Amino acid sequence: MNYEGTTLRTRGYLIREGRRALGESQAAFAEACCVDRSTLAKVEAGSRHFTLLDTHRVAHRLGVTVDALTDLLDEDGRPLLRGPF
């Protein structure tokens, strides 16, 4: 597996778990972040990136920094799970 694929899946996992910790559906979370629900679903599945603006909105909604969603892996490729979830 390549680094890019690992990063996308890890980011998607963190976003999904953060959304679930808030108790929100994909539709409610997407609306609160001003992003399309289908885009959120693809990001959570690890098959798409958010734009920088969308990443900022999602990070704000989750109560984490943008860095927490973008700097996801340590030097050995292990997830750096940060955030309130």
N, C-alpha and C positions, 0 to 999 in steps of 0.2 A: 504494500500500500504506500502511496506517495504522501509526502508531507502535506500537500494541499488538500487532499481528500481527508486526511486525518484531522486537519484543522477545521474544515467545513463541518464534519460530523461532530467534533467536539463542541464547536460553537453552537451548532444546532441543538445539541443535547443540553448545554447550559441554558440556552434561551428557553427551551421547552420546560426544563425543570424549574426555572425561575417563574415562568408563567403559571405553571401548575401550583407552585408555592403560594402564588397570589390568589389562587382559586379561580382563575379566569379561563374562559374558553378561548380558542384561537380567534374567533370572531370578535369577542369583547376586547382581547388584548390588542389585536390588530387595529381596531377602531381607536382605542386609547392612544396608540402609537402613530396613528395616521398612516398606516401601511395597509396594503391589500392583503386580505386573509390568505389568498393563494400564494402570495410571495412569502408570507410568514410560514406557511406549511412547507414550502420548498426549502427555506432556510433551516427550519427545524429538522427536516429530513437530511440535511447536509448536501443538498444538490444545488444550492444557489447562495450568493452573497447578498447582503444588504448594501445599499448605497451608504456613504459616510453619514449623510443626514439621518437615514433610517437607523443606522447603528447607534447614533447619538440618542435618538428618540427611545429606542428599545432599552439602552443602558439606563437612561433616566427613569423609565418606567420600572425597571428592575431594581433601581437603587444602587447601581454599580457604576464604575467608571467605564469609559470607552475602552481603556486599556484592559480592563478585566474581560472584555469580550474579544479583544484582538490579540493579546499576548497570552495564548492559551496553553502552550506546551513548553515544558522545560527542555534543557539541552539533551535529555535522553528520550524525548518524545512523550513524556507522561503529562496528562492533563493537569493544569494548574487551576483547580476549582476554587474560585473566589466568589464572594458575594453572600447575600443573606440567605441563600437557599441551600 
